[in-house]
Amino acid sequence: MEELRRFFQDESGPELVEWAVVTVILILATFAILQAIGNELTRIYQTIRDTLAGIG
């Protein structure tokens, strides 16, 4: 009976679930942002690479 009471009073489980949900949201947001700006970053990288190749 004591173990059952301790199980229901333990709050570490819900806290772990909250952190997991926050982590998933951050990963999804990061993925969406990178998808949105990926083409622009590729264009900038190619411009820099072409400029440096033109110098040499």
C-alpha positions as CSV (number, residue, x, y, z in Angstrom):
1,M,0.0,0.0,0.0
2,E,2.9,2.4,0.8
3,E,4.4,1.8,-2.6
4,L,1.1,2.6,-4.3
5,R,0.8,5.9,-2.4
6,R,4.5,6.7,-3.3
7,F,3.8,5.9,-6.9
8,F,0.8,8.4,-7.1
9,Q,2.7,11.1,-5.3
10,D,5.8,10.9,-7.5
11,E,5.8,13.8,-10.0
12,S,8.9,13.0,-12.0
13,G,7.0,11.1,-14.7
14,P,4.8,14.1,-15.9
15,E,7.9,16.4,-15.8
16,L,9.7,14.0,-18.1
17,V,6.8,13.9,-20.5
18,E,6.7,17.7,-20.6
19,W,10.4,17.8,-21.4
20,A,9.9,15.2,-24.1
21,V,7.1,17.2,-25.7
22,V,9.1,20.5,-25.6
23,T,12.0,18.7,-27.2
24,V,9.9,17.3,-30.0
25,I,8.4,20.8,-30.6
26,L,11.8,22.4,-30.8
27,I,13.1,19.7,-33.2
28,L,10.1,20.2,-35.5
29,A,10.4,24.0,-35.4
30,T,14.1,23.7,-36.2
31,F,13.4,21.4,-39.1
32,A,10.7,23.7,-40.5
33,I,13.0,26.8,-40.2
34,L,15.8,25.0,-42.0
35,Q,13.5,23.9,-44.7
36,A,12.3,27.4,-45.2
37,I,15.7,29.0,-45.4
38,G,17.6,26.1,-46.9
39,N,17.5,27.3,-50.5
40,E,18.6,30.8,-49.5
41,L,21.6,29.4,-47.5
42,T,22.6,27.2,-50.5
43,R,22.4,30.3,-52.8
44,I,24.6,32.3,-50.4
45,Y,27.1,29.5,-50.1
46,Q,27.4,29.1,-53.8
47,T,27.9,32.8,-54.3
48,I,30.7,32.9,-51.8
49,R,32.3,29.8,-53.3
50,D,32.1,31.2,-56.8
51,T,33.5,34.6,-55.7
52,L,36.5,32.8,-53.9
53,A,37.1,30.6,-57.0
54,G,37.1,33.8,-59.2
55,I,39.8,35.4,-57.0
56,G,42.2,32.4,-57.3
